[in-house]
């Protein structure tokens, strides 16, 4: 096996590995969305059956838990920021 063949084989393996990771991340994201929708649906249904006195407290608890969830998983919702966009040649102002 020549070096070029080995390099081509390694590149093919790496591309397959990246695709496998992408599929795994997509499944995890879909699973996370299902849990979030289920939590929101359960909160709404719970809100229909609790007494008026408790509704405000439960609403604040649900909002704060959603804000905490989004804060902890902010990369999933907002993406990652670039460290220095001035380092990119495309972003420089001439």
N, C-alpha and C positions, 0 to 999 in steps of 0.2 A: 504494500500500500504506500503510495507516495504521500508527500506532505500535503499536496493540494487536495487529494482525495480525503485525507484525514481531516483537513480543515473544513471541507465541504460537509463531511459527515457530522463534525462537531457543530457547525452552523445550523444544520438541519435539526439536530437534537435540541439545540438551544431555542430555536424558533418553536418547536413542539412544546418545550417546557414552558416558554412564555405564554403560549396559547392555553396550556393546561392551567396555569396560574390565573389567567384572565377568566376562564370558565369558572374556576373555583370561586373567585372574587365575585363574579356575577351571581352565582348561586347564593353566596352568603348575603349579598345585598338584597336579593329577592326575599330571602328568608327574614332579614331584618325588616323589610317593608311589610311583610305579612304580619309580623308580631306588632309592629307599630299600628297598623290599621285595626288589628284585633283589640289592642289596648284602647284606641280611640272609640271604637264601637262599644266596647264594654263600659267605658266611662259615660258615654251618652245614655246607654240603657240604664246604668246605675243612677244617673241623674234624674231619670223619670220616676224612680221609686223611692227616693230618699225624702225625708221631711223638709219643708221649706227652711227651717232653721239651719239645717246642715248643708244646704246647697252652696252657699257662698264659700264655706270652708273647704268643701270637696272640690269646688271649681278652682280655688287657689292651689290646692294640692295637686290637681291634675295639670294645671298650667306650669307650676314649678317643676313637676317631674318631667314634663315634656321639654322645658327649657334646659333642665339638667342633662337630659338624654341628648339633646342637640348639642349642648356645650361639650359633652364628653366625646361625642362622635362628630365633631365639627368638620373633620376632613371628608367624611362621607357626604355631608350636606353642602359644603362650600368649596371643597377641593383644597389642594395645597398651594400656597403662594410661592413664587420664586424668591430666592434669597436676594439677588441683586439683578434687576432687569437691565441695568446699565451695562452689564457684562455682555449681553447679547449684542451682536453686531446689527441686528435688525432694529433694535430699539434706540440706537444712538441717534442723536440729533447732530446733523452736520452743519 
